[in-house]
Amino acid sequence: MSVRRHWMISHRHFISHILTLTYKQNMSGKGKGGRGKAGKKSGSGAKSRSAKAGLQFPVGRIARYLKKGRYAKRVGSGAPVYLAAVLEYLVAEILELAGNAARDHKKTRIIPRHIQLAVRNDEELNKFLAGVTLASGGVLPNIHTTLLPKKSKGKSFTASQEM
């Protein structure tokens, strides 16, 4: 396996790992360590790096994964913020298109099929996620033109229409 191919696989795995863990944390309902609003101290200066950057994705967790993953010997302080911003932008773009696909099908819940339709109908996202298989995504509807019924040019009457 070439070095470049190995690099691409390891980074795809890393990004999918971050997205999975972030999704699980958001779905667990515990988000902020289980404190809620009552446990927050007034006047405390502690502010997360995600809040400082105005992001929803966890900058601290991404920094930890970058360090533990040994992608490089050292990780700059701006790298996890930038990566979190990029991931958040990509997820927002996909969710917007998937929401439009769900609305087109008169549904209020986004399912993997809507994500598949959103990604495959967008030229740039399709190119970016070309090698990705989405579970339960299905395929794009496509009928080859040679298999479509031929259109007649003029008014042709059949025997059943003349009687």
C-alpha positions in Angstrom: 0.0 0.0 0.0 1.4 3.4 -0.9 2.2 6.0 1.7 -0.3 8.4 0.2 -3.1 5.8 0.1 -2.4 4.9 3.7 -2.5 8.5 4.7 -5.9 9.0 3.1 -7.4 5.9 4.7 -6.1 6.9 8.2 -7.6 10.4 7.9 -10.9 9.1 6.6 -11.0 6.8 9.6 -10.1 9.7 12.0 -12.8 12.0 10.6 -15.5 9.3 10.7 -14.4 8.4 14.3 -14.8 12.1 15.4 -18.2 12.4 13.7 -19.4 9.2 15.3 -18.3 10.1 18.8 -19.6 13.7 18.5 -23.0 12.3 17.3 -23.1 9.8 20.2 -22.4 12.6 22.8 -25.1 14.9 21.3 -27.7 12.1 21.3 -26.9 10.9 24.9 -28.5 14.0 26.3 -25.6 14.5 28.7 -23.8 17.1 26.6 -22.3 19.4 29.2 -21.3 16.8 31.8 -24.7 16.4 33.3 -24.6 19.8 35.1 -27.4 21.6 33.4 -27.9 25.3 34.0 -28.2 24.9 37.8 -24.7 23.6 38.2 -23.0 26.4 36.3 -21.2 28.9 38.6 -21.8 32.5 37.9 -18.8 34.6 37.1 -16.5 31.7 36.4 -14.1 32.5 33.7 -13.8 29.0 32.3 -14.9 29.0 28.7 -14.4 26.1 26.3 -12.3 26.5 23.2 -15.4 25.6 21.2 -17.3 28.5 22.8 -14.4 30.9 22.2 -14.3 29.9 18.5 -18.1 30.0 18.3 -18.3 26.3 17.2 -20.6 23.4 18.2 -18.0 20.8 17.4 -15.7 19.9 20.4 -12.3 21.5 19.8 -10.7 19.9 22.9 -11.7 16.4 21.9 -10.4 16.9 18.4 -7.1 18.2 19.8 -6.9 15.1 22.0 -7.6 12.8 19.0 -5.0 14.6 16.9 -2.4 14.1 19.7 -3.3 10.5 20.5 -3.5 9.6 16.8 0.2 10.4 16.3 -0.5 12.1 13.0 2.4 14.4 13.8 4.9 14.8 16.6 3.4 18.2 17.6 0.0 19.8 17.1 -0.5 23.5 16.9 -3.1 25.3 18.9 -5.0 26.5 15.9 -5.1 23.1 14.1 -8.0 21.5 16.2 -10.0 24.8 15.9 -9.6 24.9 12.2 -10.4 21.2 11.8 -13.5 21.5 14.0 -14.7 24.5 11.9 -14.2 22.5 8.7 -16.1 19.5 10.0 -18.9 21.7 11.3 -19.2 23.4 8.0 -19.3 20.1 6.1 -21.9 18.6 8.5 -24.0 21.8 8.2 -23.9 21.7 4.4 -24.9 18.0 4.3 -27.7 18.5 6.8 -29.1 21.4 4.9 -29.3 19.5 1.7 -30.6 16.4 3.4 -33.3 18.5 5.1 -34.3 19.8 1.7 -34.5 16.2 0.4 -36.6 15.2 3.4 -38.9 18.1 2.8 -39.3 17.2 -0.9 -40.5 13.7 0.2 -42.9 15.4 2.7 -41.0 14.0 5.7 -40.0 15.7 8.9 -37.2 13.3 9.9 -33.9 12.9 8.0 -33.1 9.3 7.2 -29.9 7.9 5.6 -31.7 7.9 2.2 -32.1 11.6 2.4 -28.4 12.0 3.1 -27.5 9.8 0.2 -29.7 11.8 -2.2 -28.3 15.0 -0.9 -24.6 14.0 -1.3 -25.0 12.2 -4.6 -27.0 15.1 -6.2 -24.4 17.7 -5.2 -21.5 17.7 -7.5 -18.8 18.8 -5.0 -20.0 16.6 -2.2 -20.3 13.6 -4.5 -16.7 14.1 -5.6 -15.5 14.5 -2.0 -17.4 11.4 -0.8 -16.9 9.4 -4.0 -15.5 6.3 -2.2 -17.9 6.4 0.7 -20.8 4.0 1.1 -23.7 5.2 3.2 -25.5 2.4 5.1 -29.2 2.2 4.1 -28.6 4.9 1.6 -29.8 3.1 -1.5 -28.9 4.2 -5.0 -29.9 7.2 -7.2 -32.8 6.5 -9.5 -31.4 6.2 -13.0 -32.9 4.6 -16.1 -30.7 4.3 -19.2 -32.0 6.3 -22.1 -32.0 3.2 -24.4 -34.4 1.4 -22.1 -37.0 4.2 -22.1 -40.0 3.9 -24.4 -39.7 5.5 -27.8 -41.8 8.6 -28.4 -43.9 8.7 -31.6 -43.6 11.9 -33.7 -47.1 12.2 -35.2 -50.7 11.1 -34.3 -50.7 7.4 -34.9 -53.9 5.6 -34.5 -54.1 2.0 -33.6 -56.8 -0.5 -34.6 -58.5 -0.2 -31.2 -58.8 3.6 -31.5 -60.5 3.5 -34.9 -63.5 1.4 -33.8 
